[in-house]
Amino acid sequence: MATVKDFSFEEKLTAVLSLQKIDSKIDEIKTMKGELPMEVKDLEDEIEGLQTRINNIDAEINSINTFIDNKSNAKKDALALIKKYEKQQDNVKNNREFEAINKEIEMQELEVKLNEKHIKDATYEQKDRMNARIKTEEKIKDVEEALTVKRAELEKITADTEIEEKILSEKSQAAKEKVDPRLLTAYDRIRKSYRNGLAVVPIMRDSCGGCFNVIPPQRQSEIRQHKKIIVCEHCGRILVDSDLNDKVTNKG
């Protein structure tokens, strides 16, 4: 049984051109999906980031609540001490004791005011964090709605093309096995160099079907003879004549 190395140049060209036709059909399916897979992933990542933000906000709110509770308890303790000291003032024996207790009362009154200020500031911060949480939840809702739409679009295209893409992928793998290894390496390298994935192109209107630069008549004649692999001197793509291209198209 012949190996790819035993094939004629025409057979080698036919094999790599057939592979290109199959891969181009796979590329068309990917083009139909467009940026949808990436858009879906970006939206999923955004939701994850927003959820992390909510978790952080919740942690901040819990910290603020603990702070407010502590300051509220401190205020209660200060008020209790004021009542205690006021009762002690009724039983003082001299002015020095009265002044000492009075200073303690003043200190506790300052403590009450300081705690009230802390509670007030923390309450404002708490409200600000709650508003941020609400806005983040609204943002998540908007992103989730967009994600639902994008997922539906992607799932529909995937469902419509899944079987065809699988068959084409199997055909592509089978076709690769028929291509000369060195030619396959060149094919893969060229494909990666161009966004449209075209590594093998026909001559169209005396020009390269990839970069559209004019191919000299003598060069076109050599390409039609199928005696060697010829690449475009401008873009490096593998060139085939229109007859071979039509033959493979009609065959495929």
Secondary structure, DSSP 4 states (H G I P E B T S, - for coil): ---GGGS-HHHHHHHHHHHHHHHHHHHHHHHHHTTHHHHHHHHHHHHHHHHHHHHHHHHHHHHHHHHHHHHHHHHHHHHHHHHHHHHHHTT-SSHHHHHHHHHHHHHHHHHHHHHHHHHHHHHHHHHHHHHHHHHHHHHHHHHHHHHHHHHHHHHHHHHHHHHHHHHHHHHHHHHHTTS-HHHHHHHHHHHHHSTT---EEEEETTEETTT-PBPPHHHHHHHHHTSS--B-TTT-PEEE-HHHHHHHHHH-
